[in-house]
Amino acid sequence: MTTEEAWERLATVIDPELGMDIVELGLVYEVDLAPDSTYIRMTLTTPGCPLHEAITGGVRRALELPGEPPVEVDVVWDPPWTPDRIGTSGAGTVG
């Protein structure tokens, strides 16, 4: 999988409350692909988000396809998400 493919796959993960994908929302801060793992650093719209498991599970399902390495999803709160991030995908901060 290439970095571009990873971002495309992440764009299929929808935040069910907002009805937008996590890339468009600006929730993904970093994608780092290594031969033996895939690291995703992201946030959610609010701490304690009730859809935390649904969204991070969606990230894993989008990226952990047969033959692909395991995915580590690191949910961080710094920097905090704000609506200003909508439309500013983190695609420039890939590893």
TIRO-2110 file (N, C-alpha, C; in Angstrom, 1 decimal):
// TIRO-2110
0.8, -1.2, 0.0, N, 1, A
0.0, 0.0, 0.0, CA, 1, A
0.9, 1.2, 0.0, C, 1, A
0.5, 2.2, -0.8, N, 2, A
1.3, 3.5, -0.8, CA, 2, A
0.6, 4.4, 0.2, C, 2, A
1.3, 5.5, 0.5, N, 3, A
0.8, 6.5, 1.3, CA, 3, A
-0.5, 7.1, 0.7, C, 3, A
-0.5, 7.4, -0.6, N, 4, A
-1.7, 7.9, -1.2, CA, 4, A
-2.9, 6.9, -1.1, C, 4, A
-2.6, 5.6, -1.2, N, 5, A
-3.7, 4.6, -1.1, CA, 5, A
-4.2, 4.6, 0.4, C, 5, A
-3.3, 4.8, 1.3, N, 6, A
-3.8, 4.8, 2.7, CA, 6, A
-4.7, 6.0, 3.0, C, 6, A
-4.3, 7.2, 2.4, N, 7, A
-5.2, 8.4, 2.6, CA, 7, A
-6.5, 8.1, 1.9, C, 7, A
-6.5, 7.5, 0.7, N, 8, A
-7.8, 7.2, 0.0, CA, 8, A
-8.7, 6.3, 0.8, C, 8, A
-8.0, 5.3, 1.4, N, 9, A
-8.8, 4.3, 2.2, CA, 9, A
-9.4, 5.0, 3.5, C, 9, A
-8.6, 5.9, 4.1, N, 10, A
-9.0, 6.6, 5.3, CA, 10, A
-10.2, 7.5, 4.9, C, 10, A
-10.3, 8.0, 3.7, N, 11, A
-11.4, 8.8, 3.3, CA, 11, A
-12.7, 8.1, 3.2, C, 11, A
-12.6, 6.7, 3.3, N, 12, A
-13.9, 5.9, 3.3, CA, 12, A
-14.5, 5.8, 4.7, C, 12, A
-13.7, 6.2, 5.7, N, 13, A
-14.2, 6.1, 7.1, CA, 13, A
-15.0, 7.4, 7.4, C, 13, A
-16.3, 7.1, 7.7, N, 14, A
-17.2, 8.2, 7.9, CA, 14, A
-17.5, 8.4, 9.4, C, 14, A
-17.5, 9.7, 9.8, N, 15, A
-17.9, 10.0, 11.2, CA, 15, A
-19.4, 10.0, 11.2, C, 15, A
-20.1, 9.0, 11.8, N, 16, A
-21.5, 8.8, 11.7, CA, 16, A
-22.3, 10.0, 12.2, C, 16, A
-21.8, 10.7, 13.2, N, 17, A
-22.5, 11.9, 13.7, CA, 17, A
-22.5, 13.1, 12.7, C, 17, A
-21.4, 13.3, 12.0, N, 18, A
-21.3, 14.4, 11.1, CA, 18, A
-21.6, 14.1, 9.7, C, 18, A
-21.5, 12.8, 9.4, N, 19, A
-21.8, 12.4, 8.0, CA, 19, A
-20.7, 12.8, 7.0, C, 19, A
-19.5, 13.0, 7.5, N, 20, A
-18.3, 13.4, 6.7, CA, 20, A
-17.2, 12.4, 7.0, C, 20, A
-16.3, 12.2, 6.0, N, 21, A
-15.2, 11.3, 6.2, CA, 21, A
-14.1, 12.0, 7.1, C, 21, A
-13.3, 11.1, 7.7, N, 22, A
-12.4, 11.6, 8.7, CA, 22, A
-11.2, 12.4, 8.1, C, 22, A
-11.0, 12.2, 6.8, N, 23, A
-9.9, 13.0, 6.2, CA, 23, A
-10.4, 14.4, 5.9, C, 23, A
-11.6, 14.5, 5.4, N, 24, A
-12.2, 15.8, 5.1, CA, 24, A
-12.4, 16.6, 6.4, C, 24, A
-12.8, 15.9, 7.5, N, 25, A
-12.9, 16.5, 8.8, CA, 25, A
-11.6, 17.0, 9.3, C, 25, A
-10.5, 16.5, 8.8, N, 26, A
-9.2, 16.9, 9.4, CA, 26, A
-8.9, 16.2, 10.6, C, 26, A
-9.4, 15.0, 10.8, N, 27, A
-9.2, 14.2, 12.0, CA, 27, A
-7.9, 13.4, 12.0, C, 27, A
-7.3, 13.2, 10.8, N, 28, A
-6.1, 12.4, 10.7, CA, 28, A
-4.9, 13.3, 10.6, C, 28, A
-4.0, 13.2, 11.5, N, 29, A
-2.8, 14.0, 11.6, CA, 29, A
-1.6, 13.4, 10.9, C, 29, A
-1.5, 12.1, 11.0, N, 30, A
-0.3, 11.5, 10.5, CA, 30, A
-0.6, 10.1, 10.0, C, 30, A
0.1, 9.7, 8.9, N, 31, A
0.1, 8.3, 8.4, CA, 31, A
1.5, 7.9, 8.2, C, 31, A
2.0, 6.9, 8.8, N, 32, A
3.3, 6.4, 8.7, CA, 32, A
3.3, 4.9, 8.3, C, 32, A
3.8, 4.6, 7.1, N, 33, A
3.8, 3.3, 6.7, CA, 33, A
5.2, 2.7, 6.8, C, 33, A
5.3, 1.5, 7.5, N, 34, A
6.5, 0.8, 7.6, CA, 34, A
6.3, -0.6, 7.1, C, 34, A
7.3, -1.3, 6.8, N, 35, A
7.1, -2.7, 6.3, CA, 35, A
6.3, -3.6, 7.2, C, 35, A
6.5, -3.4, 8.5, N, 36, A
5.8, -4.3, 9.5, CA, 36, A
4.7, -3.7, 10.2, C, 36, A
4.3, -2.4, 10.0, N, 37, A
3.2, -1.8, 10.7, CA, 37, A
2.8, -0.5, 9.9, C, 37, A
1.6, -0.1, 10.3, N, 38, A
1.0, 1.2, 9.8, CA, 38, A
0.6, 1.9, 11.0, C, 38, A
1.1, 3.2, 11.1, N, 39, A
0.8, 4.0, 12.3, CA, 39, A
-0.1, 5.2, 11.8, C, 39, A
-1.2, 5.4, 12.5, N, 40, A
-2.1, 6.5, 12.3, CA, 40, A
-2.2, 7.3, 13.5, C, 40, A
-1.9, 8.6, 13.4, N, 41, A
-2.1, 9.5, 14.5, CA, 41, A
-3.3, 10.4, 14.1, C, 41, A
-4.3, 10.4, 15.0, N, 42, A
-5.5, 11.1, 14.7, CA, 42, A
-6.2, 11.6, 15.9, C, 42, A
-7.2, 12.4, 15.8, N, 43, A
-8.0, 12.8, 16.9, CA, 43, A
-9.5, 12.6, 16.6, C, 43, A
-10.3, 13.0, 17.5, N, 44, A
-11.8, 12.9, 17.3, CA, 44, A
-12.3, 14.3, 17.6, C, 44, A
-13.6, 14.5, 17.3, N, 45, A
-14.1, 15.8, 17.4, CA, 45, A
-14.2, 16.3, 18.9, C, 45, A
-14.4, 15.3, 19.8, N, 46, A
-14.4, 15.7, 21.2, CA, 46, A
-13.9, 14.5, 22.1, C, 46, A
-13.2, 14.9, 23.1, N, 47, A
-12.8, 13.8, 24.1, CA, 47, A
-14.0, 13.1, 24.6, C, 47, A
-13.9, 11.8, 24.8, N, 48, A
-15.0, 11.1, 25.3, CA, 48, A
-16.1, 10.8, 24.2, C, 48, A
-15.7, 11.0, 23.0, N, 49, A
-16.6, 10.8, 21.8, CA, 49, A
-17.2, 9.4, 22.0, C, 49, A
-18.6, 9.3, 21.9, N, 50, A
-19.2, 7.9, 22.1, CA, 50, A
-18.9, 7.0, 20.9, C, 50, A
-18.4, 7.6, 19.8, N, 51, A
-18.2, 6.8, 18.6, CA, 51, A
-16.7, 6.5, 18.4, C, 51, A
-15.9, 6.7, 19.5, N, 52, A
-14.5, 6.4, 19.5, CA, 52, A
-14.2, 5.0, 18.9, C, 52, A
-14.7, 4.0, 19.4, N, 53, A
-14.4, 2.6, 18.9, CA, 53, A
-14.9, 2.4, 17.5, C, 53, A
-16.1, 3.0, 17.2, N, 54, A
-16.6, 2.8, 15.8, CA, 54, A
-15.7, 3.4, 14.8, C, 54, A
-15.2, 4.6, 15.1, N, 55, A
-14.3, 5.3, 14.1, CA, 55, A
-12.9, 4.7, 14.1, C, 55, A
-12.3, 4.4, 15.2, N, 56, A
-11.0, 3.8, 15.2, CA, 56, A
-11.1, 2.4, 14.6, C, 56, A
-12.2, 1.6, 14.8, N, 57, A
-12.4, 0.4, 14.2, CA, 57, A
-12.5, 0.5, 12.7, C, 57, A
-13.2, 1.5, 12.2, N, 58, A
-13.3, 1.8, 10.8, CA, 58, A
-11.9, 2.1, 10.2, C, 58, A
-11.1, 2.7, 10.9, N, 59, A
-9.7, 3.0, 10.4, CA, 59, A
-9.0, 1.6, 10.2, C, 59, A
-9.1, 0.8, 11.2, N, 60, A
-8.4, -0.5, 11.1, CA, 60, A
-9.0, -1.3, 10.0, C, 60, A
-10.3, -1.4, 9.8, N, 61, A
-10.9, -2.1, 8.8, CA, 61, A
-10.5, -1.6, 7.4, C, 61, A
-10.3, -0.3, 7.3, N, 62, A
-10.0, 0.3, 6.0, CA, 62, A
-8.5, 0.0, 5.6, C, 62, A
-7.7, -0.2, 6.6, N, 63, A
-6.2, -0.4, 6.3, CA, 63, A
-5.7, -1.8, 6.5, C, 63, A
-6.3, -2.6, 7.3, N, 64, A
-5.8, -3.9, 7.6, CA, 64, A
-6.5, -4.9, 6.7, C, 64, A
-6.1, -4.9, 5.5, N, 65, A
-6.6, -5.8, 4.5, CA, 65, A
-5.6, -7.0, 4.4, C, 65, A
-6.1, -8.2, 3.8, N, 66, A
-5.2, -9.3, 3.7, CA, 66, A
-3.8, -8.9, 3.1, C, 66, A
-2.8, -9.3, 3.7, N, 67, A
-1.4, -9.0, 3.2, CA, 67, A
-0.9, -7.7, 3.7, C, 67, A
-1.7, -6.9, 4.4, N, 68, A
-1.2, -5.6, 4.9, CA, 68, A
-0.8, -5.7, 6.3, C, 68, A
0.2, -4.9, 6.8, N, 69, A
0.6, -5.0, 8.2, CA, 69, A
-0.4, -4.5, 9.2, C, 69, A
-0.3, -4.9, 10.4, N, 70, A
-1.2, -4.4, 11.4, CA, 70, A
-1.2, -2.9, 11.6, C, 70, A
-2.3, -2.4, 12.0, N, 71, A
-2.5, -0.9, 12.1, CA, 71, A
-2.5, -0.5, 13.6, C, 71, A
-1.7, 0.5, 13.9, N, 72, A
-1.8, 1.1, 15.3, CA, 72, A
-2.5, 2.5, 15.1, C, 72, A
-3.6, 2.7, 15.8, N, 73, A
-4.3, 3.9, 15.8, CA, 73, A
-4.0, 4.6, 17.1, C, 73, A
-3.4, 5.8, 17.1, N, 74, A
-3.0, 6.6, 18.2, CA, 74, A
-4.0, 7.8, 18.2, C, 74, A
-4.9, 7.8, 19.1, N, 75, A
-5.9, 9.0, 19.2, CA, 75, A
-5.2, 10.0, 20.2, C, 75, A
-5.0, 11.2, 19.7, N, 76, A
-4.4, 12.2, 20.5, CA, 76, A
-5.4, 13.4, 20.7, C, 76, A
-5.1, 14.3, 21.6, N, 77, A
-5.9, 15.4, 21.9, CA, 77, A
-5.2, 16.7, 21.7, C, 77, A
-3.9, 16.6, 21.3, N, 78, A
-3.1, 17.8, 21.0, CA, 78, A
-2.4, 17.7, 19.7, C, 78, A
-2.8, 18.5, 18.7, N, 79, A
-3.6, 19.6, 18.9, CA, 79, A
-5.1, 19.2, 18.9, C, 79, A
-5.9, 20.0, 19.6, N, 80, A
-7.3, 19.7, 19.6, CA, 80, A
-8.0, 20.0, 18.3, C, 80, A
-9.0, 19.2, 18.0, N, 81, A
-9.8, 19.4, 16.8, CA, 81, A
-10.7, 20.6, 16.9, C, 81, A
-10.8, 21.4, 15.9, N, 82, A
-11.8, 22.5, 15.8, CA, 82, A
-12.4, 22.4, 14.4, C, 82, A
-13.6, 23.0, 14.2, N, 83, A
-14.2, 23.0, 12.9, CA, 83, A
-13.3, 23.7, 11.8, C, 83, A
-12.3, 24.5, 12.2, N, 84, A
-11.4, 25.1, 11.2, CA, 84, A
-10.6, 24.1, 10.5, C, 84, A
-10.5, 22.8, 11.0, N, 85, A
-9.7, 21.8, 10.3, CA, 85, A
-10.5, 21.1, 9.2, C, 85, A
-11.8, 21.4, 9.1, N, 86, A
-12.6, 20.8, 8.0, CA, 86, A
-12.0, 21.2, 6.7, C, 86, A
-11.7, 20.3, 5.8, N, 87, A
-11.2, 20.6, 4.5, CA, 87, A
-9.7, 20.8, 4.4, C, 87, A
-9.0, 20.6, 5.6, N, 88, A
-7.6, 20.7, 5.6, CA, 88, A
-7.0, 19.4, 6.0, C, 88, A
-7.1, 18.4, 5.1, N, 89, A
-6.6, 17.1, 5.4, CA, 89, A
-5.2, 17.2, 5.9, C, 89, A
-4.8, 16.2, 6.7, N, 90, A
-3.4, 16.2, 7.2, CA, 90, A
-2.5, 15.5, 6.3, C, 90, A
-2.9, 15.4, 5.0, N, 91, A
-2.1, 14.6, 4.0, CA, 91, A
-0.6, 15.2, 3.9, C, 91, A
-0.4, 16.4, 4.3, N, 92, A
0.9, 17.0, 4.3, CA, 92, A
1.8, 16.5, 5.4, C, 92, A
1.3, 15.8, 6.4, N, 93, A
2.0, 15.4, 7.6, CA, 93, A
2.3, 13.9, 7.6, C, 93, A
2.5, 13.3, 6.4, N, 94, A
2.7, 11.8, 6.4, CA, 94, A
4.1, 11.5, 6.7, C, 94, A
4.3, 10.2, 7.1, N, 95, A
5.6, 9.7, 7.4, CA, 95, A
6.1, 8.9, 6.3, C, 95, A
END
